[in-house]
Amino acid sequence: MASPHEQLVRIPVDQAHVEGLLALPAAPIGVVLFAHGSGSSRHSPRNNHVAGVLHAHGVGTLLLDLLTPEEDRDYRARFDIALLTQRLRAAARWLGRQPLTRALPMGYFGASTGAAAALRAAAAQGSGIRAVVSRGGRPDLAGPEALARVACPTLLLVGGRDEEVLELNRQAASLMRCPHRLSVVPGATHLFEEPGTLEAAARQAADWFEKYLQPAAPA
């Protein structure tokens, strides 16, 4: 089911534009920018599924292609975490200027290499980002310095059968000083293709954003 507000957007970055799909449920509590993994795009069925679950919890989404089509053909660009981070921050600034989203708390959802970009961006933006969720992500690629500077609550979702990535997430989590949780989804491999595993990850992501995008309670 489509959200009450859904539009294709073009966001200026450097000397080009990147494209995304902005979807806002009625009375959104916040908006989450999706940073896809290498070789993926805003059309990813897995991330679209997660976005649909977020909408049901009152969370808006911006599914974003961080690279132009020409850049995406360059394999090296897909792993250029600095470039992906720069693009993600540009998209966040753009959202902060739009009438429908400028007042909304903001979070990041990253998959694979996109998780590293999300964490680096969150580290740079401080209190401007309220929560991060990584699904099958490579937070280790964000680097120790950025991981230590992330301030917002961060959820690391990893498949129980994705053993190498699980170990990399454990190492990354040990460097984080922010409130964080490493959640292992039983039976899931890297792409969460096994029955029920993606749904389990999506529910956890929705609960995380629903909790941390809410306005802060008065002191």
Protein Blocks (a to p, Z undefined) as FASTA:
>chain_A
ZZfbdcdddddehjbccdddddddehiabdcdddddehiafklmklmmmmmmmmmnopac
ddddfbdfklmmpmklmmmmklmmmmmmmmmmmmmmpmklmmpccddddehjlmmmmmmm
mmmnmmmpgbdcdehiafklnojklmmmpmbdcdddddfklmmlmmmmmmmmmmpcbdcd
ddddehiafkopaghklmmmmmmmmmmmmmmmpccddZZ
